[in-house]
C-alpha cells in the first residue's frame, strides 16, 4: 500500500496565517506544512484540503483515480472547493466498514473527541490507521486479554495527543515495527531539530509534505534511549521535559522521591500541580527505595528527582554532621550512591531520571551545603555515565549532551 502525504500540518496549516510566534516564523520553505491530507494508492483521499490537486501534482500523483473522499474531522472556515471529478466528501459512521472496488477495506474508528479515525486495509493485508487532529481511539483495550495485531503504520497527532500513541501501545496496536508518522503538526513545537527530537522520544517521525511512503515496508523505528538523565536548574523545565519523553508510553510508574512535608502548603501545591498534569494512566509511588524498583521488571520509570533522593540518603547517614561524616558517614553514603549507579547500569527497564544542576552557581556558604553540592555532582556524573541519553534543560530548552 502506497501512502502520499499531501500535507502534514494542522487544519490551519503551518505557519498559521498572521501568527507572530517563533515556531511560525521559522516554518518556511521545506518546514512549511499544508493541512494534513493522505492519498492512499491513488484511489482513497483522507481529508480534503485546499490545493489538494496541486499538492498531488507536485508529489507526482493525480487525483483522477480517487474513488472515495473521507473526512476525519469537522472542517471550520470557508468551504473547500471540490476538485473536478472527485466524489463528494463525507464522513463514515463509527464502526461502519466500506469496501472499495480497488479492494481496500476502510473501517471508521470512534474517537474520544469530535472526529473519526480510519483503519485502511489493502488487498495485500497491509494496515494503516489514520487519526484526526486532537483525537485518540475511544474505548481501546486488549480483547479477551489478548493484544491487538499491530498496525504497519499509524499516522496521528503525536504532538497534540501523545496519550493516543500510549493507548495504542498498551493495546498492542503499535508494536516494535510499527512506523508512527506524525501529522496535524501545529506550532506547539518549533520545526526542525527540536521537532525531530521530541518525536524520536515518542518513537515517531515526521516527513515533509509530498512524501510517499510504502505501508508495510521496513523502516528503522526511531531509537528511544532506554535510560535518560535530565538535568537543569530550578524551574528550568526539566520535569516537563522528562514527562514529555514518556507521554507516549503506557503505564508509566512515576517515582516521587520528595515525600510529604507536614504543614508546608507551598510544597503541597507543588506536588498537586505535578500530579494533575500527569496522564491518568500513570501510577505514582512515593519512595526513595530506588534500587529494588530498578531491579524489577515492569513499565517505564520516571524518577523525580535524584537530588531529593540524595537528601534522604544523606539524612540516613547523618552526613550533615562533620563528626558523623568523618566517622563513617562518607563511606556509608558512597556505598548508597554506588548501589544506585550500579542499579541504573543493570536495569532492563526504560528509565527517565530528573536531577538538579547545582554546581554552576554561588559556592554554598556552609560546609554541609558544599558537601551536598559535591556529592550531587558525583552522583549526577555516575548516573549520566550509565545513561544512553543525557539532556541539559535551560530556560525550557533541552540541549542534548549525549
Residue pairs with C-beta under 8 A, 6 or more apart in sequence:
1 40
1 41
1 104
1 120
1 122
1 124
1 126
1 128
1 152
1 214
1 215
1 216
2 40
2 41
2 42
2 212
2 213
2 214
2 215
3 38
3 39
3 40
3 128
3 153
3 155
3 212
3 213
3 214
3 215
4 38
4 39
4 56
4 59
4 61
4 210
4 211
4 212
4 213
5 36
5 37
5 38
5 155
5 181
5 183
5 207
5 209
5 210
5 211
5 212
5 213
6 34
6 37
6 38
6 39
6 49
6 52
6 55
6 56
6 59
6 209
6 210
7 13
7 33
7 34
7 35
7 36
7 37
7 49
7 55
7 209
8 33
8 34
8 36
8 182
8 183
8 184
8 185
8 206
8 207
8 208
8 209
9 32
9 33
9 34
9 35
9 36
9 184
9 185
9 186
9 209
10 16
10 33
10 35
10 36
10 133
10 184
10 185
10 186
10 187
11 35
11 36
11 73
11 75
11 76
11 133
11 184
12 35
12 186
13 32
13 33
13 34
13 35
14 23
14 24
14 27
14 31
14 32
14 33
14 185
14 186
14 187
14 191
15 23
15 24
15 25
15 27
15 28
15 32
15 187
16 24
16 186
16 187
19 187
21 187
22 190
23 187
23 188
23 189
23 190
23 191
24 187
26 190
26 191
26 192
27 33
27 187
27 191
30 208
31 191
31 192
32 209
33 185
33 209
34 49
34 50
34 51
34 55
34 209
35 47
35 49
35 50
36 47
36 49
36 133
36 155
36 183
36 184
37 45
37 46
37 47
37 48
37 49
37 52
37 55
38 45
38 46
38 47
38 130
38 155
38 183
39 45
39 46
39 56
39 59
39 61
39 63
39 66
40 46
40 104
40 120
40 128
41 102
41 104
41 122
42 61
42 62
42 65
42 66
43 65
43 66
43 67
43 68
43 100
43 102
43 104
44 66
44 67
44 68
44 70
44 100
44 102
44 104
44 106
44 120
45 52
45 63
45 66
45 68
45 69
45 70
45 86
45 89
46 70
46 72
46 118
46 120
46 130
47 70
47 71
47 72
47 73
48 69
48 71
48 75
48 80
48 82
48 86
48 89
49 55
49 80
50 80
50 81
52 63
52 83
53 63
53 83
55 209
55 210
56 62
56 63
58 210
59 210
59 211
59 212
60 212
61 212
63 83
63 85
63 86
64 85
66 86
66 87
67 87
67 100
67 101
67 102
68 87
68 98
68 100
68 106
69 82
69 86
69 87
69 88
69 89
69 90
70 89
70 90
70 91
70 92
70 106
70 116
70 118
71 89
71 90
71 91
71 116
72 91
72 115
72 116
72 117
72 118
72 130
72 131
72 132
72 135
73 114
73 115
73 116
73 132
73 133
73 134
73 135
74 114
74 115
82 88
82 89
91 108
91 116
92 98
92 106
92 108
92 116
92 118
93 108
94 108
94 109
94 110
94 116
95 107
95 108
95 110
96 107
96 108
97 105
97 106
97 107
97 108
98 105
98 106
98 107
99 105
99 106
100 106
102 123
103 122
103 123
104 120
104 121
104 122
104 123
105 120
105 121
106 118
106 119
106 120
106 121
107 118
107 119
107 121
108 116
108 117
108 118
109 116
109 117
109 118
109 119
109 129
109 131
109 137
110 116
110 117
110 137
110 138
110 139
111 117
111 131
111 132
111 135
111 136
111 137
111 138
112 135
112 136
112 137
112 138
113 132
113 134
113 135
113 136
114 132
114 135
115 131
115 132
115 133
115 134
115 135
116 132
117 129
117 130
117 131
117 132
117 135
117 137
118 129
118 130
119 127
119 128
119 129
119 130
119 151
120 127
120 128
120 129
120 130
121 127
121 128
122 215
124 216
126 152
126 215
126 216
127 149
127 151
127 152
127 153
127 215
128 151
128 152
128 153
128 154
128 155
128 215
129 151
129 153
129 154
129 155
129 156
129 168
129 173
130 154
130 155
130 156
130 183
131 137
131 154
131 155
131 156
131 157
131 161
131 164
132 157
132 184
133 157
133 160
133 184
134 157
134 160
134 161
134 184
135 157
135 161
135 164
136 161
136 163
136 164
136 167
137 164
137 167
137 168
137 173
140 167
140 168
140 170
140 171
140 173
141 170
141 171
142 148
142 170
142 171
142 172
146 172
147 171
147 172
147 173
148 171
148 172
148 173
149 172
149 173
150 172
150 173
150 174
150 175
150 177
150 178
151 168
151 173
151 174
151 178
152 177
152 178
152 179
152 215
152 216
153 178
153 179
153 180
153 181
153 213
153 215
153 216
154 165
154 168
154 173
154 174
154 178
154 179
154 180
154 181
155 181
155 182
155 183
156 164
156 165
156 180
156 181
156 182
156 183
156 184
157 164
157 182
157 183
157 184
158 164
158 165
158 180
158 182
158 199
158 202
158 204
158 248
159 182
159 185
159 186
159 188
159 189
159 195
159 198
159 199
160 184
160 186
160 188
162 202
162 244
162 247
162 248
163 247
163 248
163 279
163 281
165 174
165 180
165 202
165 203
165 204
165 248
166 247
166 248
166 249
166 250
166 279
166 281
167 250
167 281
168 174
169 248
169 249
169 250
170 250
170 251
170 281
174 180
174 203
176 221
177 218
177 221
178 221
179 205
179 213
179 215
179 219
179 221
180 202
180 203
180 204
180 205
180 221
181 204
181 205
181 206
181 207
181 213
182 199
182 204
182 205
182 206
185 191
185 195
185 206
189 195
189 198
194 398
195 206
196 205
196 206
197 398
197 400
198 244
199 205
199 206
199 222
200 222
200 223
200 224
201 224
201 244
201 245
201 248
202 224
202 247
202 248
202 249
203 221
203 222
203 224
203 248
204 222
204 248
205 222
207 213
213 219
224 350
225 387
225 388
225 389
226 349
226 350
226 351
226 388
227 344
227 347
227 350
227 351
227 352
227 353
227 386
227 387
227 388
227 389
228 242
228 245
228 351
228 352
228 353
228 387
228 388
228 389
228 390
228 391
229 353
229 355
229 380
229 383
229 384
229 387
229 389
229 390
229 391
230 238
230 241
230 242
230 245
230 352
230 353
230 354
230 355
230 391
230 393
230 398
231 238
231 354
231 355
231 356
231 357
231 380
231 384
231 390
231 391
231 392
231 393
232 238
232 241
232 356
232 357
232 392
232 393
232 394
233 356
233 357
233 360
233 361
233 394
234 356
236 393
236 394
236 395
236 396
237 393
237 395
237 396
237 397
237 398
238 354
238 355
238 356
238 393
239 274
239 304
239 305
239 354
240 396
241 391
241 393
241 398
242 302
242 304
242 352
242 353
242 354
243 277
243 278
243 302
245 352
246 252
246 300
246 302
246 350
246 352
247 279
249 299
249 300
249 350
250 281
250 299
251 281
251 282
251 283
251 299
251 300
252 279
252 281
252 282
252 283
252 299
252 300
252 301
252 302
253 282
253 283
253 284
253 285
253 293
253 298
253 299
253 300
253 301
253 302
254 278
254 282
254 283
254 284
254 285
254 302
254 304
255 284
255 285
255 286
255 287
255 290
255 293
255 301
255 302
255 303
255 304
256 271
256 274
256 284
256 285
256 286
256 287
256 304
257 286
257 287
257 288
257 290
257 303
257 304
257 305
257 306
257 308
257 309
257 312
258 267
258 271
258 286
258 304
258 305
258 308
259 286
259 288
259 308
259 312
260 267
260 268
260 271
260 286
261 267
261 268
274 304
275 284
278 284
282 302
285 293
287 293
288 308
288 309
288 312
288 313
290 303
290 309
290 340
290 343
291 339
291 340
291 343
293 301
294 301
294 340
294 343
294 344
294 346
294 347
294 349
294 351
295 343
295 346
295 347
296 349
297 348
297 349
298 349
299 349
299 350
300 349
300 350
300 351
300 352
301 349
301 350
301 351
301 352
301 353
302 351
302 352
302 353
302 354
303 309
303 351
303 352
303 353
303 354
304 353
304 354
305 353
305 354
305 355
305 356
306 353
306 354
306 355
306 356
306 376
306 379
306 380
306 383
307 355
307 356
307 358
307 376
309 340
310 337
310 372
310 375
310 376
310 379
311 372
313 319
313 333
313 336
313 337
314 320
314 333
314 371
314 372
314 375
316 336
317 324
317 328
317 329
317 332
317 333
317 336
318 324
318 325
318 329
319 325
319 329
319 330
319 333
319 368
319 371
319 375
320 368
320 371
321 329
322 367
325 371
333 375
337 375
337 378
337 379
337 382
338 382
340 379
340 383
341 379
341 382
341 383
341 385
341 386
344 351
344 353
344 383
344 386
344 387
345 386
351 387
353 383
353 387
355 376
355 379
355 380
355 383
356 376
357 380
357 392
358 372
358 373
358 376
358 377
359 373
359 376
359 377
363 370
364 370
364 372
364 373
384 390
384 401
384 402
387 402
388 402
389 400
389 402
390 400
390 401
390 402
391 398
391 399
391 400
391 401
392 398
392 399
392 401
393 399
